[in-house]
Amino acid sequence: MPYKRVSELPESVRDNIPSHAQEIYLAAFNSAWDQYDEPEERRGGATREETAHRVAWAAVKKDYEKGDDGKWRKKSGN
C-alpha cells in the first residue's frame, strides 16, 4: 500500500526521523512497492510491504544516522 503523503507513514517513522528523511522514506517506499511487486523479486520470502520498508530505511540511512542521544540527524558531509 503506497503512501500518498508523509502524514500517512507509520508512527515509528513520523515520530523518529526528521521531515526531510520522511520524504526520502516515502519516495523510496513507493518506488520499492512498485519495483518488488512479484514475490520472486524479493529476498527471503519477505512480503511486498516488508521489502518496501527495508528499502525505505536503507534509503534514509544513506543520508541520516542515529546519534548517541537516539535522535536521527543528517550525516556529516551530506
C-alpha positions, 0 to 999 in steps of 0.5 A: 500500500503506497503512501500518498503523503508523509502524514500517512507513514507509520508512527515509528517513522513520523515520530523518529526521523526528521521531515526531510528523511520522511520524504526520502522514506516515502519516495523510496517506499513507493518506488520499492512497492512498485519495483518488488511487486512479484514475490520472486523479486524479493529476498527471503520470502519477505512480503511486498510491504516488508521489502518496501520498508527495508528499502525505505530505511536503507534509503534514509540511512544513506543520508541520516544516522542515529546519534548517541542521544537516539535522535536521527540527524543528517550525516556529516558531509551530506 
